[in-house]
Amino acid sequence: VNPVSHGHIAYRTDDMDALLAHLDARGVAYSDWGAQAVQGWRQVFFYDPDGNVIEVHQVAPGAET
């Protein structure tokens, strides 16, 4: 998933592990970028049914938002 190719929708979560379990249970493929792009943020990207890129991120305690 390339989040910069056409822009994307972003959401924040307080429980990334629960989100990933939800996606896994439904067979949704995603790219886990970890903290590669934004220090202190864990980011995952996936496509919605219409092909839009969705980002979900969790901010580590103490990290800047």
DOKESE-688542 format. One record per residue: z negated, x negated, y negated of N, C-alpha, C in turn. Coordinates in steps of 0.1 Angstrom, whole numbers, plus 5000, padded with zeros to 4 digits. Example, Ala and Ser with C-alpha at 12.3 -4.5 7.8 and 13.67 -1.06 7.14 Angstrom:
2
> n.pz:n.px:n.py:ca.pz:ca.px:ca.py:c.pz:c.px:c.py
> 4922:4868:5057:4922:4877:5045:4922:4868:5033
> 4929:4872:5022:4929:4863:5011:4921:4871:5000
//
This chain:
65
> n.pz:n.px:n.py:ca.pz:ca.px:ca.py:c.pz:c.px:c.py
> 5000:4991:5012:5000:5000:5000:5000:4991:4988
> 5010:4993:4979:5011:4985:4967:5007:4994:4955
> 4994:4993:4950:4990:5002:4939:4996:4999:4926
> 5003:4988:4924:5009:4986:4911:5024:4989:4910
> 5030:4993:4921:5045:4995:4921:5048:5007:4912
> 5040:5018:4913:5043:5030:4905:5031:5037:4899
> 5020:5029:4898:5008:5035:4893:5000:5042:4904
> 4988:5046:4901:4980:5053:4911:4969:5061:4905
> 4963:5070:4913:4952:5078:4909:4939:5071:4915
> 4929:5070:4907:4917:5063:4912:4904:5072:4911
> 4896:5070:4921:4883:5077:4922:4872:5066:4925
> 4860:5069:4922:4849:5061:4925:4840:5068:4935
> 4834:5060:4944:4825:5066:4954:4812:5058:4954
> 4802:5064:4959:4789:5057:4961:4787:5053:4975
> 4796:5057:4984:4794:5054:4998:4808:5051:5005
> 4813:5039:5003:4826:5035:5008:4826:5036:5023
> 4815:5032:5030:4815:5033:5045:4818:5047:5050
> 4812:5057:5043:4814:5071:5047:4828:5075:5045
> 4834:5071:5033:4848:5074:5030:4857:5068:5041
> 4855:5055:5045:4863:5049:5054:4862:5055:5068
> 4850:5060:5072:4848:5067:5084:4856:5080:5084
> 4856:5087:5073:4863:5099:5071:4878:5097:5073
> 4884:5086:5066:4898:5083:5067:4901:5079:5082
> 4893:5071:5088:4895:5067:5102:4896:5078:5111
> 4886:5088:5109:4886:5099:5118:4898:5108:5117
> 4905:5107:5106:4917:5116:5104:4930:5108:5106
> 4929:5095:5109:4940:5087:5112:4948:5083:5099
> 4941:5082:5088:4947:5079:5075:4947:5063:5074
> 4959:5058:5073:4960:5043:5072:4957:5039:5057
> 4950:5028:5055:4946:5024:5042:4947:5009:5041
> 4947:5003:5029:4946:4989:5027:4933:4986:5020
> 4925:4978:5027:4912:4974:5022:4913:4961:5014
> 4913:4962:5001:4914:4951:4992:4901:4943:4990
> 4890:4949:4995:4877:4942:4993:4875:4941:4978
> 4871:4929:4974:4869:4925:4960:4879:4916:4954
> 4891:4916:4960:4902:4907:4956:4907:4909:4942
> 4908:4921:4937:4914:4924:4924:4903:4925:4913
> 4892:4931:4916:4881:4932:4905:4868:4928:4911
> 4863:4917:4906:4850:4912:4911:4839:4922:4910
> 4832:4925:4921:4821:4934:4921:4825:4948:4925
> 4838:4950:4927:4843:4963:4931:4849:4961:4945
> 4846:4971:4954:4854:4971:4967:4864:4982:4965
> 4877:4979:4968:4887:4989:4966:4895:4991:4979
> 4899:5004:4982:4908:5007:4992:4919:5016:4986
> 4931:5015:4992:4942:5022:4987:4949:5029:4999
> 4954:5041:4997:4961:5049:5007:4970:5058:5000
> 4979:5064:5008:4989:5074:5003:4984:5088:5006
> 4985:5097:4996:4982:5111:4999:4995:5117:5006
> 4994:5130:5010:5006:5136:5017:5019:5136:5009
> 5018:5136:4996:5030:5136:4988:5035:5122:4985
> 5028:5112:4990:5033:5098:4987:5027:5091:4975
> 5017:5098:4969:5011:5091:4957:5000:5081:4962
> 4999:5070:4955:4989:5060:4959:4976:5065:4953
> 4966:5064:4962:4952:5068:4958:4943:5055:4960
> 4936:5052:4950:4926:5042:4950:4912:5048:4951
> 4903:5043:4959:4889:5046:4959:4881:5033:4958
> 4872:5032:4949:4864:5020:4947:4850:5023:4946
> 4842:5013:4950:4827:5013:4949:4823:5001:4941
> 4815:5003:4931:4810:4992:4923:4797:4987:4929
> 4796:4974:4931:4784:4968:4936:4773:4969:4925
> 4760:4971:4930:4749:4972:4920:4749:4959:4911
> 4748:4962:4898:4748:4951:4888:4762:4947:4883
> 4772:4951:4890:4786:4947:4885:4790:4956:4873
> 4798:4950:4865:4803:4957:4853:4813:4968:4857
> 4813:4979:4850:4822:4990:4853:4832:4991:4842
//
